[in-house]
Amino acid sequence: VLHSFDLPRAPDSAVTAEKLGISVSRVDAIIGWLRSAGHLKVDGEGKLCRTPMVWRHPDGPPSDVVREFHKSSLSVAERALEKIPAHERYFSSLTFAGSKGQVEYVKAEIRKVLDKATALMEPDANVDEVFRLSVSFFPMDFRER
């Protein structure tokens, strides 16, 4: 929702809701929260726009809010797989053996890739779309712990 306000003309709540697979009332609630948290402001022309901010990458045991965001990311990716032509998207996965001792190193490298993708895309003066880059990294052992 937030980055839709980076577009030259932000889509209305109904369009955003359809793209994300959530209700219009949920989009409006998110916009309200983003305004109250200072992530969106009204500009001189009376339009909502995103304020400059730095994102932090939350690590460690996920809170319920973070877990729900991760679930919604999977849902958005599934919708993209069904609705966006293959030449306009990129999905990839890799399964490999490794050492638990390297997990923090790999997570740090993933954060670098996410930061670099943002740095590559945001300076472009011809912003015309909002993109989602999702990365999952987890052990394949699904036993209860």
N, C-alpha and C positions, 0 to 999 in steps of 0.2 A: 504494500500500500504506500509506504513512505516514498519510495523511489519513483512512483508514478508522478509525483510532483516535480521531478526533474525534467519531465518532458515539456516541450514547448507549450502544449495544451494538455493538461492533466485530464485523464478520462473521468467521467462521472462515476458515482458509486456503483451504479448498475453494471457498467462495463467492467470495472475492477472486480466486482463480486463474481461475475461470470468467469473471468480469467482465472480467478483464484479458487473457484468452486465453493464459495461461502455466500452467506446471505448479505443483502444490501444493508440490513441493520447492523450486521457484524462489521462491515466496512466502515459504516458511519461511526460505530463505537470506537473502532481503531483510530479513525481520524480524530475523534474527540480526545482520545488518550494522547495521541501524538501532539496535538495542540497544547494540551495541559502540561505535557512533559517538556514542552519547548522545542520539539523536533520539527514542528510546522509553525509558520507565522503568516500573518496577512501582510502582503507587500504594499507598496504605495498605490498600486492599481486596484487594491481590494481582493487580490487573488491569493490563495494559499500557496506557500512555497516552502521548500525544505530549508532548514537552517544548517549551517556548517556543523559537522560533528565528527567525532572519531569513534569508530566501533571497537569494542573490546571483544575478544574471542573467549567465551566462557568455557573453561575446562573443569574437569572434576565431575563429581556426581551431578547429573542434571536435575534441576528443580522441575516441578510439574509444569511450569510455564515454558521452560526450555524444551522439555520433552514434547509438549503439545506443538511447539513451533517446529520441531524436527518431524513430527508426524504430518504436520501440514505441508512441510517441504516435500515429503514423499508423495503426498496427494497431488501437489502441484506438478511434480515430475511425472507422475502417472498420467495426468491430464495432458501434459505436453507430449508424452509418448503417443497418445491416441490422436491428438488434434494437430500437432505441428509436423509438417512434412520432414522427412529424414534429412534433406539437404539444408534445413534451417535449424537443426538441433544437433547436439553431440552427446551421445550416451556411451559410456565405456565402463567396464569393471575389470577387476583383476583379483585373482585369488592366489596367494603365495604363502610359503612357509617363512617364518622369521622368529626372532627372539623377542620375548617380552621386554628385555632390557633395551630394545631399540624403539619402543613405542613413543616415548616422549620426543625423541629425535624426529621421528616420522611426523608426529603432530606439529612440531615446530616448522618442518618443511612445508606441510600442507598450509599452515597459516601464511607462510611466505608466498605460496602460489596464489592464495586468495587475495592477498594484499597487492600482488603484482597485477592480477587480472583487473582489479579495480583501478589501479594506477594507469593501466593501459587504456581503459575505456572511458573514464570520466573526463579527461581533458579535451576530448573531441568536441568541437563546437557544433557538430551536427547530430547531437543526441536525438534519437528518434524512436527508441525502444527501451524497455526495461528488461534486463536479463537476469536469470537465476543461475548461479553456479553452486551446485551442491556437491559435497564430498562426504563420503561415509568411510570410516576406517574402524574396524572392530574385529575382535577375534571370532572365529567361526565356532567356538565352543559355546553352545547355548544352554549348558547345564545350569541349574539353579546354584547360586553361590551364597 
